[in-house]
Amino acid sequence: MLQSKLPDVGVSIFTQMTLLAQETGAINLAQGFPDYDPPQELLEALARHALTPGHHQYAPMPGLPRLREAIGTQVARLHADAPAPDPATEITITAGATEALYAVLAAVVRPGDEVVVFEPAYDLYGPAIRLQGGVPRYVRLPAPHFRPDWDAVRRVLTARTRLVIVNTPHNPSGAIFTADDWHELARLLDGTDALVLSDEVYEHLVFDGTPRMSARQHPALRERSFVLSSFGKTYHATGWKVGYCIAPPTLTAEVRRVHQFLTFAVSTPTQHALADALEGDATDAHARRLAGFYQQKRDEFRALLDGAGWDLLPVPGGYFQLARYDALSPASDLAFAQFLARDKGVAVVPVSAFYHDGFDDGLIRFCVAKESATLQAAAARLRS
């Protein structure tokens, strides 16, 4: 009889709420994907390379050299205060940031190793740690600002701590690791062998003029950090599933040992199209526009719900909006999310799904990466 490695894990809440949206005809503000297409020039590049002879076979295992070089050039421009990553030894193209994250965990976590996870957390983290035989050690980020309690972090660190997972901007809250946060983490890890996995897939979505800061920009953390990003979030192309991992050569070598047996290589024409986009954008105009683009969506959605009884939490980055609903209902967050989908025609995600123990703080998550017409239609239903 097969014994499940994850007997307590079912279908993700994102899939559940999307299916409920499809069943009920609800507007889907649950799953984190845009309802608009990538830039036209990127679509044209993909079509061009899909018809190019020689672009239909395996790409090199670490990724196309020209794409890795383009990433290295962009990162050097955006992180001018940090050494440029070596495309040959420090950048690996993966099947989305999801595969990169799994490859990192598989590469470094051994049975009994402990991994610090800040909650609420993306639902992949815990199960992927457990599949390696690792032990998640959860630290709760207090609402409404979701900033780390460094005394709580200190208490969970042990000699068995192998990895600390950081997500900035944070899903679901949008909270951002500041320079002080990176400094505190570096201070706590000084003298240990613990590594850092920094999930930065929303890296360009930082609002209100706040400077963005990566783990790569902190000198004491750079040599112990895996930094993950995603073209899906940057180019509104979540279905393309192309991400990358930047890490020092010794850490990159371990990621590639797993990656070559996990997916081996990522779609060749897609990599060429993304390389075209990066090479043709010498000023990083697209990446630099994203903060203003999504800040406008955040502000539009907040204005649409103003005065309707929702307690909208601050959103420093990302493309989600958290809301308390205690003035509207005493229900659990899951029950309230189901009610919104079935009775109001708007699908959302209950934030308890981001906690390993189902902690319910009376919060739901909206995805605001939608056309204005979608946000307006959803808000009209939510105001009713």
C-alpha positions as CSV (number, residue, x, y, z in Angstrom):
1,M,0.0,0.0,0.0
2,L,1.4,3.4,-1.0
3,Q,2.1,5.7,1.9
4,S,1.9,9.3,1.0
5,K,4.8,11.6,1.7
6,L,2.3,14.5,2.1
7,P,-0.8,12.9,3.5
8,D,-2.1,16.2,4.8
9,V,-1.7,18.1,1.5
10,G,-4.6,18.4,-0.9
11,V,-5.4,20.6,-3.9
12,S,-4.0,24.1,-3.4
13,I,-6.4,26.9,-2.3
14,F,-5.5,28.8,-5.5
15,T,-6.8,25.9,-7.6
16,Q,-9.9,25.5,-5.4
17,M,-10.9,29.1,-5.6
18,T,-10.2,29.3,-9.4
19,L,-12.4,26.3,-9.9
20,L,-15.1,27.9,-7.7
21,A,-14.9,31.0,-9.8
22,Q,-15.3,28.9,-13.0
23,E,-18.3,27.1,-11.5
24,T,-20.1,30.2,-10.2
25,G,-19.0,32.7,-12.9
26,A,-17.3,34.8,-10.3
27,I,-14.7,37.4,-11.2
28,N,-11.4,35.7,-10.3
29,L,-9.3,37.9,-8.0
30,A,-8.0,34.8,-6.3
31,Q,-5.2,33.3,-8.3
32,G,-2.2,35.6,-8.9
33,F,-2.1,36.1,-12.7
34,P,-2.9,39.1,-14.9
35,D,-5.9,39.2,-17.2
36,Y,-3.8,41.1,-19.8
37,D,-1.1,39.9,-22.2
38,P,2.7,40.4,-22.2
39,P,4.1,43.4,-24.2
40,Q,3.4,43.1,-27.9
41,E,7.1,43.1,-28.8
42,L,7.7,40.1,-26.6
43,L,4.8,38.2,-28.2
44,E,6.3,39.0,-31.6
45,A,9.7,37.8,-30.5
46,L,8.2,34.5,-29.3
47,A,6.3,34.0,-32.6
48,R,9.5,34.7,-34.5
49,H,11.7,32.3,-32.6
50,A,9.0,29.6,-32.6
51,L,9.4,29.6,-36.4
52,T,13.2,29.9,-36.4
53,P,15.0,26.7,-37.6
54,G,17.3,25.3,-34.8
55,H,15.2,26.8,-32.0
56,H,13.2,23.7,-31.3
57,Q,15.7,21.5,-29.6
58,Y,17.1,21.4,-26.0
59,A,18.7,24.6,-24.8
60,P,21.9,24.2,-22.8
61,M,21.1,22.9,-19.3
62,P,22.0,26.1,-17.4
63,G,20.0,28.2,-19.9
64,L,20.8,30.0,-23.2
65,P,24.1,31.9,-22.8
66,R,22.6,35.0,-24.4
67,L,19.7,35.0,-21.9
68,R,22.0,34.5,-19.0
69,E,24.3,37.3,-20.3
70,A,21.3,39.6,-20.7
71,I,20.1,38.9,-17.1
72,G,23.6,39.6,-15.8
73,T,23.7,42.9,-17.6
74,Q,20.3,44.0,-16.3
75,V,21.1,42.9,-12.7
76,A,24.3,44.9,-12.9
77,R,22.4,48.0,-14.0
78,L,19.7,47.6,-11.4
79,H,22.0,46.5,-8.5
80,A,24.9,48.9,-9.2
81,D,26.1,48.6,-5.6
82,A,26.8,44.9,-6.0
83,P,29.2,43.0,-8.2
84,A,27.6,41.8,-11.5
85,P,26.8,38.1,-11.5
86,D,28.9,35.9,-13.8
87,P,26.4,34.5,-16.4
88,A,28.6,31.4,-16.8
89,T,28.8,30.4,-13.2
90,E,26.2,32.3,-11.2
91,I,22.9,32.4,-13.3
92,T,20.7,29.4,-14.0
93,I,17.5,29.5,-16.1
94,T,14.7,27.4,-14.5
95,A,11.1,26.3,-15.3
96,G,9.7,29.3,-13.3
97,A,10.8,30.4,-9.9
98,T,8.9,27.3,-8.6
99,E,11.4,24.9,-10.0
100,A,14.3,27.1,-8.9
101,L,13.0,27.0,-5.3
102,Y,12.5,23.3,-5.4
103,A,16.0,22.8,-6.8
104,V,17.6,24.9,-4.1
105,L,15.8,23.0,-1.4
106,A,16.6,19.6,-2.9
107,A,20.3,20.7,-3.3
108,V,20.9,21.9,0.3
109,V,18.3,20.5,2.7
110,R,19.1,17.0,4.1
111,P,16.9,14.9,6.5
112,G,16.7,16.6,9.8
113,D,17.8,20.0,8.6
114,E,15.7,23.0,9.7
115,V,14.5,25.8,7.4
116,V,13.1,29.0,8.8
117,V,9.9,30.2,7.0
118,F,8.1,33.5,7.6
119,E,4.4,33.1,7.7
120,P,2.1,33.9,6.0
121,A,4.0,32.0,3.3
122,Y,3.5,30.8,-0.2
123,D,2.1,27.4,0.1
124,L,5.0,25.6,-1.8
125,Y,7.6,26.3,0.9
126,G,6.5,23.9,3.6
127,P,5.7,20.8,1.5
128,A,8.9,21.2,-0.6
129,I,10.9,21.4,2.6
130,R,9.2,18.3,4.0
131,L,9.8,16.3,0.8
132,Q,13.5,16.7,1.4
133,G,13.2,15.4,4.9
134,G,13.7,18.9,6.3
135,V,11.8,20.5,9.2
136,P,10.1,23.9,8.7
137,R,10.5,26.3,11.6
138,Y,7.8,28.9,11.3
139,V,8.0,32.5,12.4
140,R,4.8,34.5,12.2
141,L,4.9,38.0,10.7
142,P,2.4,40.2,12.6
143,A,-0.3,42.1,10.7
144,P,-0.8,44.7,9.5
145,H,2.7,45.5,8.5
146,F,4.2,42.0,8.4
147,R,7.6,43.0,9.4
148,P,9.9,40.3,11.1
149,D,10.2,40.0,14.8
150,W,13.9,39.4,15.0
151,D,13.8,38.2,18.6
152,A,11.4,35.5,17.4
153,V,13.7,34.6,14.6
154,R,16.6,34.4,17.0
155,R,14.7,31.9,19.1
156,V,14.1,29.5,16.3
157,L,17.7,29.4,15.0
158,T,19.6,26.4,16.0
159,A,22.8,24.5,15.0
160,R,20.5,22.5,12.6
161,T,19.3,25.6,10.8
162,R,20.3,25.1,7.1
163,L,18.3,27.7,5.3
164,V,16.2,30.9,5.9
165,I,13.6,31.7,3.3
166,V,12.8,35.3,2.6
167,N,10.1,36.6,0.3
168,T,10.3,40.2,-0.7
169,P,8.1,41.8,-1.8
170,H,6.1,39.4,0.2
171,N,3.2,37.3,-1.0
172,P,0.4,37.8,0.2
173,S,1.0,41.1,2.1
174,G,3.4,43.0,-0.1
175,A,5.7,43.8,2.8
176,I,9.3,44.6,1.8
177,F,12.6,43.6,3.5
178,T,14.3,46.9,4.3
179,A,18.1,47.5,4.7
180,D,17.6,47.2,8.4
181,D,16.0,43.8,8.0
182,W,18.8,42.5,5.8
183,H,21.3,43.8,8.3
184,E,19.5,42.0,11.2
185,L,19.4,38.8,9.2
186,A,23.1,39.0,8.4
187,R,23.9,39.7,12.0
188,L,21.9,36.6,13.2
189,L,23.5,34.3,10.6
190,D,27.1,35.6,11.2
191,G,29.3,32.7,12.3
192,T,26.8,30.1,11.2
193,D,26.6,27.8,8.1
194,A,23.0,28.7,7.3
195,L,22.1,29.8,3.8
196,V,19.5,32.2,2.5
197,L,16.9,31.6,-0.2
198,S,15.5,35.0,-1.3
199,D,12.3,34.7,-3.3
200,E,12.2,38.0,-5.2
201,V,9.7,37.3,-8.0
202,Y,8.0,40.6,-7.4
203,E,11.3,42.5,-7.3
204,H,10.3,45.3,-9.6
205,L,6.9,45.9,-7.9
206,V,8.0,48.3,-5.0
207,F,5.9,51.3,-4.4
208,D,5.9,54.9,-3.2
209,G,9.5,55.6,-4.1
210,T,10.8,53.0,-1.7
211,P,14.2,51.7,-2.8
212,R,14.2,48.0,-3.7
213,M,16.9,45.9,-2.1
214,S,18.0,42.4,-2.9
215,A,19.9,39.9,-0.8
216,R,22.6,40.3,-3.4
217,Q,23.1,43.9,-2.4
218,H,24.1,43.0,1.2
219,P,27.9,42.1,1.3
220,A,27.6,39.7,4.2
221,L,24.6,37.8,2.7
222,R,25.7,37.7,-1.0
223,E,28.0,34.7,-0.6
224,R,25.3,32.6,1.2
225,S,22.2,33.6,-0.8
226,F,20.2,32.0,-3.6
227,V,18.2,34.9,-5.3
228,L,15.2,33.8,-7.3
229,S,13.2,35.8,-9.8
230,S,10.6,35.2,-12.5
231,F,9.9,36.5,-16.0
232,G,6.3,35.5,-15.5
233,K,5.7,38.3,-13.0
234,T,7.9,40.8,-14.8
235,Y,6.4,40.4,-18.3
236,H,2.8,39.4,-17.3
237,A,3.5,35.9,-18.6
238,T,2.9,33.5,-15.8
239,G,2.1,30.7,-18.2
240,W,5.5,30.8,-19.8
241,K,7.1,29.4,-16.6
242,V,10.6,30.9,-17.0
243,G,12.5,32.0,-13.9
244,Y,16.1,32.1,-12.8
245,C,18.4,31.6,-9.8
246,I,21.4,33.8,-9.1
247,A,23.9,32.4,-6.6
248,P,27.7,32.3,-6.0
249,P,29.5,29.6,-8.1
250,T,29.7,27.0,-5.4
251,L,26.0,27.3,-4.6
252,T,25.0,27.5,-8.3
253,A,26.9,24.3,-9.0
254,E,24.7,22.5,-6.5
255,V,21.5,23.9,-7.9
256,R,22.5,22.8,-11.4
257,R,23.2,19.3,-10.2
258,V,19.5,19.1,-9.2
259,H,18.2,21.2,-12.1
260,Q,19.7,18.9,-14.7
261,F,17.7,15.9,-13.4
262,L,14.6,17.9,-12.6
263,T,13.7,19.7,-15.9
264,F,17.2,19.8,-17.5
265,A,16.3,22.7,-19.8
266,V,13.7,25.4,-20.3
267,S,11.8,26.1,-23.6
268,T,14.3,27.3,-26.2
269,P,12.2,29.7,-28.3
270,T,10.8,31.3,-25.1
271,Q,14.4,31.9,-23.8
272,H,15.3,33.5,-27.1
273,A,12.3,35.8,-27.0
274,L,13.1,36.9,-23.4
275,A,16.7,37.5,-24.4
276,D,15.5,39.7,-27.3
277,A,13.4,41.7,-24.8
278,L,16.2,42.2,-22.4
279,E,18.8,43.0,-25.0
280,G,16.5,45.5,-26.7
281,D,15.8,47.4,-23.4
282,A,19.1,49.0,-22.6
283,T,17.6,51.3,-20.0
284,D,15.4,48.6,-18.3
285,A,12.4,50.8,-19.2
286,H,9.9,48.0,-18.8
287,A,11.2,46.9,-15.4
288,R,11.4,50.5,-14.2
289,R,7.8,51.2,-15.3
290,L,6.3,48.2,-13.4
291,A,6.3,49.9,-10.0
292,G,4.2,52.8,-11.2
293,F,2.0,50.5,-13.3
294,Y,1.1,48.3,-10.3
295,Q,1.0,51.1,-7.8
296,Q,-1.7,52.7,-10.0
297,K,-3.7,49.4,-9.9
298,R,-3.3,49.2,-6.1
299,D,-4.5,52.8,-5.7
300,E,-7.4,52.3,-8.1
301,F,-8.7,49.2,-6.3
302,R,-8.4,50.9,-2.9
303,A,-10.3,53.9,-4.1
304,L,-13.0,51.7,-5.6
305,L,-13.6,50.0,-2.2
306,D,-13.3,53.2,-0.1
307,G,-16.2,53.6,2.3
308,A,-17.6,50.2,1.7
309,G,-16.7,48.7,5.1
310,W,-13.4,47.0,4.1
311,D,-10.3,47.5,6.2
312,L,-7.6,47.6,3.5
313,L,-4.1,46.9,4.8
314,P,-1.1,48.8,3.6
315,V,0.5,47.5,0.4
316,P,4.2,48.4,0.0
317,G,4.8,46.1,-3.0
318,G,3.6,43.2,-5.1
319,Y,0.2,42.9,-6.8
320,F,-2.0,41.8,-4.0
321,Q,-4.3,43.6,-1.6
322,L,-5.1,42.2,1.9
323,A,-8.4,43.2,3.6
324,R,-10.1,42.7,6.9
325,Y,-13.8,42.1,6.7
326,D,-14.8,42.0,10.4
327,A,-17.2,45.0,9.9
328,L,-19.0,42.9,7.2
329,S,-19.1,39.4,8.6
330,P,-18.1,37.3,11.6
331,A,-17.4,34.2,9.4
332,S,-14.1,32.4,9.1
333,D,-11.9,33.6,6.2
334,L,-12.5,30.4,4.2
335,A,-16.3,30.6,4.7
336,F,-16.3,34.3,3.8
337,A,-14.2,33.7,0.7
338,Q,-16.7,31.0,-0.4
339,F,-19.6,33.3,0.3
340,L,-18.0,36.1,-1.8
341,A,-17.6,33.7,-4.7
342,R,-21.1,32.1,-4.6
343,D,-23.2,35.1,-3.5
344,K,-21.2,38.2,-4.6
345,G,-19.5,36.8,-7.7
346,V,-15.9,37.6,-6.7
347,A,-13.3,34.9,-6.0
348,V,-10.6,35.7,-3.4
349,V,-8.1,33.7,-1.3
350,P,-8.4,33.2,2.5
351,V,-5.1,34.2,4.1
352,S,-5.3,31.2,6.5
353,A,-4.2,29.1,3.5
354,F,-0.8,30.8,3.9
355,Y,-0.3,29.3,7.4
356,H,0.8,25.8,8.1
357,D,-1.7,25.6,11.0
358,G,-4.5,27.4,9.3
359,F,-4.2,30.5,11.5
360,D,-7.2,32.7,10.7
361,D,-6.6,36.4,11.3
362,G,-9.8,37.4,9.5
363,L,-8.0,38.4,6.2
364,I,-8.6,37.8,2.5
365,R,-6.3,38.4,-0.4
366,F,-7.3,40.2,-3.7
367,C,-5.1,40.0,-6.8
368,V,-5.1,43.5,-8.4
369,A,-3.1,42.5,-11.5
370,K,-6.3,43.0,-13.6
371,E,-7.6,45.3,-16.2
372,S,-9.4,48.4,-14.9
373,A,-12.7,47.1,-16.2
374,T,-12.2,43.9,-14.2
375,L,-11.3,45.8,-11.0
376,Q,-14.3,48.1,-11.4
377,A,-16.7,45.2,-12.0
378,A,-15.4,43.3,-9.0
379,A,-15.5,46.4,-6.8
380,A,-19.2,47.0,-7.8
381,R,-20.1,43.6,-6.6
382,L,-18.0,43.9,-3.4
383,R,-19.6,47.2,-2.5
384,S,-23.1,45.6,-2.8
